Amino acid sequence: MSGNIELLNTTLAAAKAADRAALIAYLPAGFPTVDGGIEAVKAAVAGGADVVEVGLPHSDPVLDGPVIQTADDIALRGGVRIADVMRTVREAYEATGVPILVMTYWNPIDRYGVERFTAELAEAGGAGCILPDLPVQESALWREHADKHGLATVFVVAPSSQDARLATITAAGSGFVYAASLMGVTGTRASVGAQAQDLVGRTRATTDLPVCVGLGVSNAAQAAEVAGFADGVIVGSAFVKAMLDAPDEAAGLAAVRSLAGELAEGVRKR
């Protein structure tokens, strides 16, 4: 079975055709439970998310700030496994029909086996992977199997990336480019900053792939600001914080849906 890279491509193209940015939501698998994580993805889509990134919880999340680290710890203590991540992708995709990617560090895939991971992700209906710590020059094996199974390979670029490096990264990627708005870890911030707009402009000069911005967006006003210059707005910590702060799971799901609605309105205002 082939993965859903084409669904990802057409979803991002449809948002562009509607003269708006796509809303991309991040939620970790297994948080607060496996079933609860699946429901959280459904809630984000019901609120207006166009694409969802399912996080594969990892014990050493170098890009993730304290909010996502807390959620990952809850998921890992709950015994989440890669099989649960695949189940989350499958059930979320079947329920929503939107592109579902996995965001993961390289070590779990390397230990699991690249061929096994890509085959299972494609079979689950996944659209691809975001791989923040896989160097492009070491990605040939992954890209070979991802291409074979119809999966996008999304690399992360940062404000520190030089133009020549950007060109190397974007030439190897597919689906979209994940532009980190700042140097640092994930988390909500008071402002997203001018660095992100500069990075998007420099990245676009190297590729026709959509450029989506993540790290720091937490409300409709910030989403509208980023949507003014990016093809997609990626929100993670704000969704996870909504779940963490809720008194119970039902309230958390309602908060995720509500936040997605506000952010979806924001990306349409740009």
C-alpha positions as CSV (number, residue, x, y, z in Angstrom):
1,M,0.0,0.0,0.0
2,S,1.3,3.5,-0.9
3,G,1.4,6.3,1.6
4,N,-0.5,9.6,1.3
5,I,2.1,12.1,0.1
6,E,-0.2,13.1,-2.7
7,L,-3.0,13.9,-0.2
8,L,-0.5,16.1,1.6
9,N,0.5,17.8,-1.6
10,T,-3.1,18.4,-2.7
11,T,-4.2,19.6,0.8
12,L,-1.4,22.3,0.9
13,A,-2.1,23.3,-2.7
14,A,-5.8,23.7,-1.9
15,A,-5.1,26.0,1.0
16,K,-2.8,28.1,-1.3
17,A,-5.6,28.2,-3.9
18,A,-7.9,29.5,-1.3
19,D,-5.4,32.3,-0.6
20,R,-4.6,31.1,2.9
21,A,-2.1,29.2,4.9
22,A,-2.7,25.6,6.1
23,L,-3.1,24.9,9.8
24,I,-0.9,22.1,10.9
25,A,-1.5,20.7,14.4
26,Y,1.0,18.6,16.4
27,L,-0.1,16.2,19.1
28,P,2.0,13.3,20.7
29,A,0.8,9.7,20.3
30,G,-0.1,8.1,23.6
31,F,-1.0,11.4,25.4
32,P,-2.9,11.4,27.7
33,T,-3.5,7.8,26.6
34,V,-3.4,6.1,23.2
35,D,-7.1,6.4,22.8
36,G,-7.1,9.9,24.2
37,G,-4.3,10.9,21.7
38,I,-6.4,9.6,18.8
39,E,-9.4,11.6,20.1
40,A,-7.2,14.7,20.4
41,V,-6.2,14.5,16.7
42,K,-9.9,14.2,15.8
43,A,-10.7,17.2,17.9
44,A,-8.0,19.3,16.2
45,V,-9.3,18.4,12.8
46,A,-12.9,19.1,13.8
47,G,-11.8,22.5,14.9
48,G,-10.1,23.2,11.6
49,A,-6.7,21.7,11.3
50,D,-5.8,20.8,7.7
51,V,-2.8,18.5,8.5
52,V,-1.8,16.7,11.7
53,E,1.7,15.8,12.9
54,V,1.6,12.8,15.4
55,G,4.6,12.9,17.7
56,L,6.5,9.7,18.4
57,P,7.4,10.2,22.1
58,H,11.1,10.0,22.8
59,S,13.1,10.0,26.0
60,D,15.6,12.6,24.7
61,P,13.5,15.1,22.7
62,V,16.2,17.7,21.7
63,L,13.9,20.0,19.8
64,D,11.0,19.9,22.3
65,G,10.5,22.3,25.2
66,P,9.1,21.5,28.6
67,V,5.4,21.3,27.6
68,I,5.9,18.6,25.0
69,Q,8.5,16.9,27.1
70,T,5.9,16.6,29.9
71,A,3.4,15.0,27.5
72,D,6.1,12.6,26.1
73,D,6.9,11.5,29.6
74,I,3.3,10.8,30.3
75,A,3.0,8.8,27.1
76,L,6.3,6.8,27.8
77,R,5.2,6.1,31.4
78,G,2.0,4.8,29.9
79,G,4.0,2.3,27.8
80,V,3.4,3.8,24.3
81,R,5.2,1.9,21.5
82,I,5.7,2.5,17.8
83,A,2.7,0.1,17.2
84,D,0.6,2.6,19.1
85,V,1.9,5.5,17.0
86,M,0.9,3.5,13.8
87,R,-2.5,2.8,15.3
88,T,-2.9,6.5,16.1
89,V,-2.0,7.4,12.5
90,R,-4.4,4.8,11.1
91,E,-7.4,5.6,13.2
92,A,-6.9,9.3,12.9
93,Y,-6.6,9.1,9.2
94,E,-9.6,6.8,8.8
95,A,-11.7,9.1,11.0
96,T,-10.7,12.4,9.4
97,G,-9.3,11.9,5.9
98,V,-6.6,14.6,6.4
99,P,-2.9,14.0,5.9
100,I,-1.3,12.6,9.0
101,L,2.5,12.8,9.4
102,V,4.8,11.4,12.1
103,M,7.3,13.7,13.7
104,T,10.1,11.6,15.2
105,Y,13.7,11.6,16.0
106,W,15.9,9.3,14.1
107,N,17.0,6.8,16.8
108,P,13.6,5.1,17.2
109,I,13.3,4.5,13.4
110,D,16.9,3.3,13.2
111,R,16.3,0.7,15.9
112,Y,12.9,-0.3,14.5
113,G,14.2,-0.7,10.9
114,V,13.7,1.8,8.1
115,E,12.0,-0.6,5.7
116,R,9.7,-1.9,8.5
117,F,8.8,1.7,9.7
118,T,8.1,3.1,6.2
119,A,6.1,0.1,5.1
120,E,3.9,0.2,8.3
121,L,3.4,4.0,8.1
122,A,2.3,3.7,4.5
123,E,0.0,0.8,5.3
124,A,-1.5,2.9,8.2
125,G,-2.3,5.7,5.7
126,G,0.4,8.1,6.8
127,A,1.6,10.9,4.6
128,G,5.2,11.1,5.7
129,C,7.7,11.9,8.4
130,I,9.2,15.1,9.9
131,L,12.8,14.2,10.9
132,P,14.3,17.1,12.8
133,D,17.6,15.4,13.7
134,L,18.4,13.4,10.5
135,P,21.2,15.1,8.6
136,V,20.4,15.3,4.9
137,Q,23.8,13.8,4.0
138,E,22.9,10.7,6.0
139,S,19.3,10.4,4.7
140,A,19.7,8.4,1.5
141,L,18.5,5.1,3.0
142,W,15.4,6.8,4.6
143,R,14.5,8.7,1.4
144,E,14.8,5.5,-0.8
145,H,12.3,3.7,1.3
146,A,10.0,6.7,1.9
147,D,9.9,7.3,-1.9
148,K,9.1,3.6,-2.5
149,H,6.2,3.8,-0.1
150,G,4.8,7.2,-1.1
151,L,5.8,9.1,2.0
152,A,7.0,12.7,2.3
153,T,10.3,13.5,3.9
154,V,10.1,16.8,5.7
155,F,13.4,18.3,6.9
156,V,13.7,21.2,9.3
157,V,15.6,24.4,8.5
158,A,16.6,27.1,11.0
159,P,17.5,30.8,11.0
160,S,21.1,29.8,11.3
161,S,21.0,27.8,8.0
162,Q,23.1,29.3,5.3
163,D,21.7,29.7,1.8
164,A,23.8,26.9,0.3
165,R,22.7,24.6,3.1
166,L,19.1,25.5,2.6
167,A,19.4,24.6,-1.1
168,T,20.9,21.2,-0.1
169,I,18.1,20.5,2.4
170,T,15.2,21.6,0.2
171,A,16.5,19.6,-2.8
172,A,16.3,16.4,-0.7
173,G,13.0,17.0,1.0
174,S,9.4,16.5,-0.1
175,G,5.9,17.5,1.1
176,F,6.9,20.7,2.7
177,V,9.8,22.4,4.4
178,Y,9.5,22.9,8.2
179,A,11.0,26.3,9.0
180,A,11.9,26.7,12.7
181,S,11.0,30.3,13.6
182,L,13.9,30.7,16.0
183,M,16.9,29.1,17.5
184,G,15.6,27.1,20.5
185,V,13.1,24.5,21.5
186,T,9.3,24.3,21.0
187,G,7.0,26.3,23.2
188,T,4.6,29.2,23.2
189,R,6.1,32.6,22.9
190,A,4.9,36.2,23.1
191,S,6.1,36.9,19.5
192,V,7.2,34.8,16.6
193,G,9.8,37.3,15.4
194,A,11.2,38.7,12.1
195,Q,13.7,35.8,11.8
196,A,10.9,33.5,10.6
197,Q,9.9,35.8,7.7
198,D,13.5,36.1,6.6
199,L,14.0,32.4,6.8
200,V,10.8,31.7,4.7
201,G,12.0,34.1,2.1
202,R,15.5,32.6,1.9
203,T,14.0,29.1,1.8
204,R,11.5,29.9,-1.0
205,A,14.4,31.1,-3.1
206,T,15.7,27.5,-3.2
207,T,12.5,25.5,-3.7
208,D,8.9,25.3,-4.9
209,L,7.9,23.2,-1.9
210,P,5.5,24.9,0.6
211,V,7.3,26.4,3.5
212,C,5.6,26.0,6.9
213,V,6.6,27.7,10.1
214,G,6.6,26.2,13.5
215,L,7.9,27.0,17.1
216,G,6.2,29.7,19.1
217,V,2.7,30.1,17.5
218,S,0.0,29.8,20.2
219,N,-2.9,32.1,19.3
220,A,-5.0,33.4,16.4
221,A,-3.1,36.7,16.1
222,Q,0.2,34.9,15.8
223,A,-1.3,32.5,13.4
224,A,-2.5,35.3,11.2
225,E,0.9,37.0,11.4
226,V,2.7,33.9,10.2
227,A,0.1,33.1,7.6
228,G,0.9,36.4,6.0
229,F,4.3,35.1,4.8
230,A,4.2,31.3,5.2
231,D,2.4,28.5,3.4
232,G,1.5,26.7,6.7
233,V,1.3,27.5,10.4
234,I,2.5,24.7,12.7
235,V,1.2,24.7,16.3
236,G,2.2,22.1,18.9
237,S,2.9,23.2,22.4
238,A,-0.3,25.3,22.6
239,F,-2.4,22.2,21.8
240,V,-0.5,20.1,24.3
241,K,-0.8,22.8,27.0
242,A,-4.5,22.9,26.5
243,M,-4.7,19.2,27.2
244,L,-2.3,19.4,30.2
245,D,-4.2,22.3,31.8
246,A,-7.6,20.7,31.5
247,P,-9.3,19.2,34.5
248,D,-10.2,16.0,32.6
249,E,-9.9,14.5,29.2
250,A,-13.2,15.7,27.9
251,A,-12.4,19.2,28.8
252,G,-9.0,18.8,27.2
253,L,-10.5,17.6,23.9
254,A,-13.0,20.6,24.0
255,A,-10.1,22.9,24.5
256,V,-8.1,21.4,21.6
257,R,-11.1,21.8,19.3
258,S,-11.7,25.4,20.4
259,L,-8.1,26.4,20.0
260,A,-8.0,24.8,16.5
261,G,-11.1,26.8,15.6
262,E,-9.4,30.1,16.7
263,L,-6.2,29.3,14.9
264,A,-8.1,28.2,11.7
265,E,-9.8,31.6,11.8
266,G,-6.4,33.2,12.2
267,V,-4.8,31.6,9.2
268,R,-7.8,32.8,7.1
269,K,-7.4,36.4,8.3
270,R,-3.6,36.6,7.5
